[in-house]
Amino acid sequence: ALNFFVFKAYCFSLIFVFSCGSKSISKPDKPYEFDLPMSWGQPFALPENPVTEKKVELGKYLFYDPIISDDSTVSCSSCHIPEQAFTDGKKLPIGIKGRIGSRNSPTLVNVGYFPYFLAEGKVPDLETQALAPGLHDAEMGTEMKKMIERLRKNKFYKQKFKETFGCDTLDVKHFV
């Protein structure tokens, strides 16, 4: 149950990054119910972007799909393997075109509770951290514009974003 929770928290971070803003033309989505021990608090989520069932579902697709990487060969799950506590067990990750990353792939276990990201706390929140590997040259190496364009052209994701966020367009402004 814990690994599944961690996976869902990471999926949520991806969804926040790709959201279509506050306007919605679709039916309200059900809040996602985390299956946690009673003694645990709820993971952090921005009030303006609550975790919902549709967001978690979309996040799962994005987590396992290499569409976000520059050459469409590396997905989030390439370096955050569920069976290995959402890490890859390597000193440094191997990204697109066999490039070696500059930091190890940290576990995603309990990321919903982290107050900051990277060892020195350089990244203040999970939503921002979710973008870093996609943009890093040695990891996924995708320019933001290219990432957006790919998702816009993909019929499956275009429909999923519309169902999840109630918007027809996906633009750079939706990534912040």
C-alpha positions as CSV (number, residue, x, y, z in Angstrom):
1,A,0.0,0.0,0.0
2,L,2.9,2.4,0.8
3,N,4.6,2.0,-2.6
4,F,1.2,2.6,-4.3
5,F,0.7,5.8,-2.2
6,V,4.2,7.0,-3.2
7,F,3.5,6.4,-6.8
8,K,0.2,8.3,-6.6
9,A,1.9,11.2,-4.9
10,Y,4.5,11.4,-7.7
11,C,1.8,11.2,-10.3
12,F,0.0,14.1,-8.7
13,S,3.2,16.2,-9.0
14,L,3.3,15.5,-12.7
15,I,-0.3,16.4,-13.1
16,F,0.1,19.7,-11.3
17,V,2.8,20.6,-13.7
18,F,0.6,19.9,-16.7
19,S,-2.7,21.4,-15.4
20,C,-4.9,23.6,-17.4
21,G,-5.6,26.2,-14.8
22,S,-8.5,26.9,-12.5
23,K,-11.3,27.1,-15.2
24,S,-13.1,23.9,-15.7
25,I,-15.8,22.9,-18.2
26,S,-16.0,19.3,-17.1
27,K,-17.8,17.7,-14.2
28,P,-16.0,18.1,-10.8
29,D,-13.7,15.2,-10.1
30,K,-13.8,13.2,-7.0
31,P,-11.1,14.0,-4.4
32,Y,-8.5,11.2,-4.3
33,E,-8.6,9.3,-1.1
34,F,-5.2,8.2,0.1
35,D,-5.1,4.8,1.8
36,L,-2.8,5.7,4.8
37,P,-2.4,4.6,8.4
38,M,-4.5,6.6,10.7
39,S,-1.4,8.0,12.5
40,W,-0.1,9.6,9.2
41,G,-1.2,13.1,8.1
42,Q,-2.2,13.8,4.6
43,P,0.6,14.5,2.1
44,F,1.1,18.1,1.1
45,A,-1.1,19.4,-1.8
46,L,-1.6,23.0,-2.8
47,P,-5.2,24.0,-1.9
48,E,-5.7,25.5,-5.4
49,N,-4.8,22.1,-7.0
50,P,-6.3,19.3,-4.9
51,V,-5.4,15.7,-5.7
52,T,-8.3,14.0,-7.6
53,E,-8.9,10.6,-9.1
54,K,-8.6,11.8,-12.7
55,K,-5.3,13.6,-11.9
56,V,-3.9,10.5,-10.3
57,E,-4.9,8.4,-13.4
58,L,-3.4,10.9,-15.8
59,G,-0.2,11.0,-13.7
60,K,0.2,7.2,-14.0
61,Y,0.1,7.4,-17.8
62,L,2.7,10.2,-17.8
63,F,4.9,8.5,-15.3
64,Y,5.3,5.4,-17.5
65,D,5.2,7.0,-20.9
66,P,8.5,8.1,-22.5
67,I,6.7,10.8,-24.6
68,I,8.1,13.5,-22.3
69,S,11.8,12.6,-23.0
70,D,13.5,14.3,-26.0
71,D,13.9,11.1,-28.0
72,S,10.9,9.3,-26.4
73,T,13.0,6.5,-24.9
74,V,13.1,7.4,-21.2
75,S,10.1,7.7,-18.8
76,C,10.0,8.7,-15.2
77,S,9.7,5.0,-14.4
78,S,13.0,4.3,-16.2
79,C,14.8,5.8,-13.1
80,H,12.1,5.5,-10.5
81,I,11.3,1.7,-10.6
82,P,8.4,0.8,-8.3
83,E,10.0,-2.6,-7.5
84,Q,13.1,-0.9,-6.3
85,A,11.4,1.6,-3.9
86,F,11.0,4.1,-6.8
87,T,14.7,4.4,-7.5
88,D,17.0,2.6,-10.0
89,G,19.6,1.4,-7.4
90,K,22.4,3.1,-9.4
91,K,25.0,5.6,-8.4
92,L,24.0,7.8,-11.3
93,P,21.0,7.5,-13.7
94,I,21.3,6.7,-17.4
95,G,19.2,9.1,-19.4
96,I,18.5,9.6,-23.1
97,K,21.2,8.5,-25.6
98,G,23.0,6.7,-22.8
99,R,24.0,10.0,-21.0
100,I,24.9,9.8,-17.4
101,G,23.1,12.0,-15.0
102,S,24.8,14.2,-12.4
103,R,22.8,13.0,-9.3
104,N,21.3,9.7,-8.3
105,S,17.6,9.0,-8.8
106,P,16.2,9.5,-5.3
107,T,13.5,7.3,-4.0
108,L,10.0,8.7,-4.4
109,V,8.9,7.0,-1.1
110,N,7.1,9.7,1.0
111,V,7.8,12.6,-1.3
112,G,4.4,14.0,-0.5
113,Y,5.9,14.9,2.9
114,F,9.2,16.4,1.9
115,P,9.6,20.1,2.8
116,Y,12.1,20.7,0.0
117,F,13.9,18.8,-2.8
118,L,17.5,18.0,-3.7
119,A,20.1,17.5,-1.0
120,E,20.7,21.3,-0.6
121,G,17.0,22.2,-0.7
122,K,17.4,24.0,-4.0
123,V,13.9,23.0,-5.2
124,P,11.1,24.3,-2.9
125,D,8.2,22.0,-3.9
126,L,7.3,18.7,-5.5
127,E,5.6,20.4,-8.5
128,T,8.8,22.2,-9.5
129,Q,10.9,19.1,-8.9
130,A,8.7,17.1,-11.2
131,L,9.9,19.3,-14.1
132,A,13.6,19.0,-13.5
133,P,14.4,15.6,-15.0
134,G,12.4,16.4,-18.1
135,L,14.4,19.5,-18.8
136,H,17.9,18.1,-17.7
137,D,20.1,17.4,-20.8
138,A,21.4,14.1,-19.4
139,E,18.2,12.8,-18.1
140,M,15.2,13.4,-20.4
141,G,16.6,16.4,-22.2
142,T,13.3,17.9,-23.5
143,E,12.8,21.6,-24.1
144,M,9.6,22.8,-22.5
145,K,8.2,24.0,-25.9
146,K,8.8,20.5,-27.4
147,M,7.2,18.7,-24.5
148,I,4.1,20.8,-24.7
149,E,3.9,20.4,-28.5
150,R,4.1,16.6,-28.2
151,L,1.3,16.4,-25.7
152,R,-0.8,18.8,-27.8
153,K,-0.5,16.6,-30.8
154,N,-1.1,13.4,-29.0
155,K,-4.8,12.5,-29.3
156,F,-4.8,10.3,-26.2
157,Y,-3.2,13.0,-24.0
158,K,-5.3,15.8,-25.5
159,Q,-8.4,13.9,-24.5
160,K,-7.1,12.9,-21.1
161,F,-6.2,16.5,-20.3
162,K,-9.6,17.7,-21.4
163,E,-11.3,15.1,-19.2
164,T,-9.1,15.9,-16.3
165,F,-8.9,19.6,-16.4
166,G,-11.8,20.6,-18.7
167,C,-9.6,22.6,-21.1
168,D,-9.1,22.2,-24.9
169,T,-5.6,23.9,-25.0
170,L,-2.3,23.2,-23.3
171,D,0.2,26.0,-23.3
172,V,3.4,27.1,-21.5
173,K,1.3,29.1,-19.0
174,H,-0.2,25.8,-17.8
175,F,3.1,24.5,-16.6
176,V,3.6,27.0,-13.8
